[in-house]
Amino acid sequence: MRRGIWITLAGLVVFAAILVARLPASWVVPSGPKAPFACGAVEGSLWSGACSGLTAQHLPLGDLAWELRPARLLAAKLAAHVTLTRGSAHANGDFEWGLGDHLTARNLTAALPLDPTLLPGLPATLRGNASLDLSLAELTHGIATQLQGTIEVRNLEDHAGNRTPLGSYSVRFPGGEGEPVGQIRDLGGPLSVTGTLKLTHQGGYEVEGLVAARPDAPPELINNMRYLGSPDAAGRRPFSLSGTF
């Protein structure tokens, strides 16, 4: 009798595992006007699926595909390899959600144009391309607590009035304890820039650095730099920015 019970239980476990593994993704993806996000179409299973026409808060994000890692459920974590594409923009990485609204991303890469429809709050006159290559990123309650890797912005242009080239820049985060601090440097262009970008645990940012105009800098850039104060002996002027996300 006891052996029969164990065989029955084992059969139920196997049946449940097969059922969950083959569970259509369309059965579990939220839908309706109150859902946090919506899909134009859903394909595949809960473990390996795709959502085309993904929108979040009426913002179109593109097409999403995922591969869940079931073994991480044993550690009370939801892990998946995720790929998101929208036109020429794309991102992919390994994500893991844990208790306490903690998100860890590894091997995260992305490339996208600077477009206000993709990045709300971006000045409408700013153009360029952004990319990131992060070996590690950790967020708690949506606030970055750990970053390791590089973020680049290339071919920046201001289209307010005349098209003004602003150059290309990178921020490198070495990782480590404490608030993430990245080293800023220019990658060529009309401005020579060095500085730091700190992401605070209060959800803000602090930028400090030195900037100098190169000989081929547009006159409008040179004129605007006069508001930064007097230059040092090397022609560099200090600048700082701060705010919240």
C-alpha positions as CSV (number, residue, x, y, z in Angstrom):
1,M,0.0,0.0,0.0
2,R,2.8,2.4,1.0
3,R,4.7,1.7,-2.3
4,G,1.5,2.3,-4.3
5,I,1.1,5.7,-2.6
6,W,4.7,6.8,-3.4
7,I,4.3,5.6,-7.0
8,T,1.1,7.7,-7.3
9,L,2.7,10.7,-5.8
10,A,5.7,10.4,-8.1
11,G,3.3,10.1,-11.1
12,L,1.5,13.3,-10.0
13,V,4.7,15.2,-9.6
14,V,5.9,14.1,-13.1
15,F,2.5,15.0,-14.6
16,A,2.5,18.4,-12.9
17,A,6.1,19.1,-14.2
18,I,5.1,18.2,-17.7
19,L,1.9,20.3,-17.5
20,V,3.8,23.4,-16.2
21,A,6.6,22.9,-18.8
22,R,4.1,22.9,-21.6
23,L,1.9,25.5,-20.2
24,P,1.2,28.1,-23.0
25,A,2.6,31.5,-22.3
26,S,-0.6,33.1,-23.4
27,W,-2.3,31.5,-20.4
28,V,-0.1,33.4,-17.8
29,V,0.8,36.6,-19.6
30,P,-1.4,39.4,-18.0
31,S,-4.0,41.0,-20.3
32,G,-6.7,43.6,-19.9
33,P,-6.7,47.4,-19.3
34,K,-5.3,47.1,-15.8
35,A,-2.4,44.9,-16.7
36,P,1.1,46.5,-16.2
37,F,2.0,45.5,-19.8
38,A,0.4,44.0,-22.8
39,C,1.4,41.9,-25.8
40,G,0.1,42.1,-29.4
41,A,0.7,38.3,-29.7
42,V,2.1,35.6,-27.4
43,E,3.9,32.4,-28.6
44,G,5.6,29.5,-27.0
45,S,5.4,28.2,-23.4
46,L,5.9,29.6,-20.0
47,W,9.5,28.4,-20.0
48,S,10.4,29.5,-23.6
49,G,8.2,32.1,-25.2
50,A,7.9,35.3,-27.1
51,C,5.8,38.4,-26.8
52,S,5.5,40.6,-29.9
53,G,4.3,44.1,-29.8
54,L,5.1,44.5,-26.1
55,T,3.8,47.8,-24.5
56,A,4.2,49.0,-20.9
57,Q,2.1,51.9,-19.7
58,H,1.2,52.5,-23.4
59,L,4.9,52.9,-24.3
60,P,5.8,50.5,-27.2
61,L,8.9,48.5,-26.2
62,G,9.2,46.0,-29.1
63,D,9.4,42.2,-29.3
64,L,10.4,40.2,-26.2
65,A,11.7,36.6,-26.1
66,W,12.7,34.7,-22.9
67,E,14.2,31.4,-21.7
68,L,13.5,30.7,-18.1
69,R,16.0,28.8,-15.9
70,P,13.9,26.4,-13.8
71,A,16.7,25.4,-11.5
72,R,16.9,28.9,-9.9
73,L,13.3,28.4,-8.6
74,L,14.8,26.2,-5.9
75,A,16.7,29.2,-4.6
76,A,13.4,31.3,-4.6
77,K,14.6,33.3,-7.6
78,L,13.1,33.8,-11.1
79,A,15.9,33.7,-13.7
80,A,15.7,34.1,-17.4
81,H,17.7,35.0,-20.5
82,V,15.8,37.8,-22.1
83,T,16.1,39.5,-25.6
84,L,14.3,42.7,-26.5
85,T,14.3,44.1,-30.1
86,R,12.6,47.2,-31.6
87,G,13.8,48.2,-35.0
88,S,17.5,48.9,-34.8
89,A,17.4,48.9,-31.0
90,H,18.2,45.6,-29.2
91,A,19.1,44.4,-25.7
92,N,19.8,41.0,-24.2
93,G,21.1,39.6,-20.9
94,D,20.7,37.2,-18.1
95,F,18.2,38.5,-15.4
96,E,17.4,37.2,-12.0
97,W,14.7,38.5,-9.7
98,G,14.9,37.7,-6.0
99,L,13.2,38.6,-2.7
100,G,13.1,42.2,-1.6
101,D,12.5,43.5,-5.2
102,H,16.2,42.7,-6.0
103,L,17.2,42.4,-9.7
104,T,20.5,41.2,-10.9
105,A,21.6,41.4,-14.6
106,R,24.6,39.7,-16.0
107,N,26.2,39.9,-19.5
108,L,23.9,42.8,-20.3
109,T,24.4,44.3,-23.8
110,A,22.3,46.9,-25.6
111,A,22.4,49.3,-28.5
112,L,19.8,51.9,-29.3
113,P,19.3,55.3,-30.9
114,L,18.7,58.3,-28.7
115,D,15.0,58.6,-29.3
116,P,12.4,60.3,-27.0
117,T,9.9,57.5,-27.9
118,L,12.4,54.9,-26.5
119,L,13.8,57.1,-23.6
120,P,11.0,59.4,-22.2
121,G,12.4,62.6,-20.7
122,L,15.2,62.8,-23.3
123,P,15.5,66.3,-24.8
124,A,13.7,66.1,-28.2
125,T,16.5,68.0,-30.0
126,L,19.2,65.5,-28.9
127,R,20.4,62.8,-31.4
128,G,23.0,60.1,-31.2
129,N,23.4,56.4,-30.4
130,A,23.9,54.7,-27.0
131,S,25.3,51.3,-26.1
132,L,26.1,49.4,-22.9
133,D,28.1,46.4,-22.0
134,L,27.7,45.5,-18.4
135,S,29.0,42.3,-16.9
136,L,27.0,43.0,-13.7
137,A,24.2,45.3,-12.7
138,E,22.2,45.1,-9.5
139,L,19.1,47.1,-8.6
140,T,17.0,47.1,-5.4
141,H,13.6,48.7,-5.6
142,G,14.7,50.2,-9.0
143,I,17.8,51.8,-7.7
144,A,21.2,50.8,-9.0
145,T,23.4,49.4,-6.2
146,Q,26.1,47.8,-8.3
147,L,27.4,48.4,-11.8
148,Q,30.4,46.9,-13.6
149,G,31.0,47.7,-17.3
150,T,30.8,50.5,-19.8
151,I,28.1,52.8,-21.2
152,E,28.8,54.8,-24.3
153,V,27.1,57.6,-26.2
154,R,28.4,58.3,-29.7
155,N,27.8,61.0,-32.3
156,L,25.8,63.3,-30.1
157,E,24.2,66.2,-31.9
158,D,22.0,69.0,-30.8
159,H,19.3,69.8,-33.4
160,A,18.0,72.9,-31.7
161,G,18.4,75.4,-34.5
162,N,21.6,74.6,-36.3
163,R,22.9,71.0,-36.1
164,T,25.7,71.2,-33.5
165,P,28.0,68.2,-33.0
166,L,28.7,67.4,-29.3
167,G,31.0,64.4,-29.6
168,S,31.2,60.9,-28.2
169,Y,31.6,59.8,-24.5
170,S,32.0,56.8,-22.3
171,V,31.3,56.0,-18.6
172,R,33.2,53.1,-17.2
173,F,32.0,51.6,-13.9
174,P,34.7,49.4,-12.2
175,G,32.3,47.8,-9.7
176,G,32.9,47.5,-6.0
177,E,31.2,48.3,-2.7
178,G,29.3,51.6,-2.1
179,E,27.4,53.8,-4.5
180,P,28.3,53.1,-8.2
181,V,30.8,55.7,-9.5
182,G,31.8,55.7,-13.2
183,Q,34.7,57.5,-14.9
184,I,33.7,59.8,-17.7
185,R,35.9,60.5,-20.7
186,D,35.4,61.8,-24.2
187,L,35.9,59.5,-27.2
188,G,36.7,62.4,-29.6
189,G,34.8,65.4,-30.8
190,P,34.7,69.1,-30.2
191,L,35.0,68.8,-26.4
192,S,37.7,67.3,-24.1
193,V,35.9,66.0,-21.0
194,T,36.9,64.1,-17.9
195,G,34.9,63.5,-14.8
196,T,32.8,61.2,-12.7
197,L,29.2,60.0,-12.5
198,K,27.9,58.9,-9.2
199,L,24.5,57.0,-8.8
200,T,23.2,57.6,-5.3
201,H,21.3,55.2,-3.2
202,Q,18.5,57.8,-3.0
203,G,17.8,57.4,-6.7
204,G,19.8,60.4,-7.9
205,Y,22.9,61.2,-9.9
206,E,25.9,63.5,-9.4
207,V,28.2,64.5,-12.3
208,E,31.4,66.4,-11.8
209,G,34.2,67.1,-14.3
210,L,36.3,69.3,-16.4
211,V,35.7,70.4,-20.0
212,A,37.7,72.2,-22.6
213,A,36.9,73.2,-26.2
214,R,39.1,71.8,-28.9
215,P,40.3,74.0,-31.8
216,D,37.5,72.7,-34.1
217,A,34.7,73.3,-31.6
218,P,31.7,75.2,-33.0
219,P,31.5,78.8,-31.9
220,E,28.1,78.2,-30.1
221,L,29.7,75.6,-27.9
222,I,32.6,77.9,-27.0
223,N,30.2,80.7,-26.2
224,N,28.1,78.5,-24.0
225,M,31.2,77.3,-22.0
226,R,31.7,80.9,-20.8
227,Y,28.9,80.4,-18.4
228,L,30.9,77.7,-16.6
229,G,33.4,80.2,-15.2
230,S,37.0,81.0,-15.7
231,P,39.3,78.3,-17.2
232,D,42.4,76.9,-15.5
233,A,45.9,77.1,-16.9
234,A,45.1,74.2,-19.3
235,G,41.9,75.9,-20.5
236,R,39.6,73.5,-18.7
237,R,36.4,74.7,-16.9
238,P,34.7,72.8,-14.1
239,F,31.1,71.6,-14.5
240,S,28.6,69.8,-12.3
241,L,25.1,68.4,-12.6
242,S,22.8,66.6,-10.2
243,G,19.2,65.4,-10.1
244,T,16.9,62.4,-9.6
245,F,15.6,59.7,-12.0
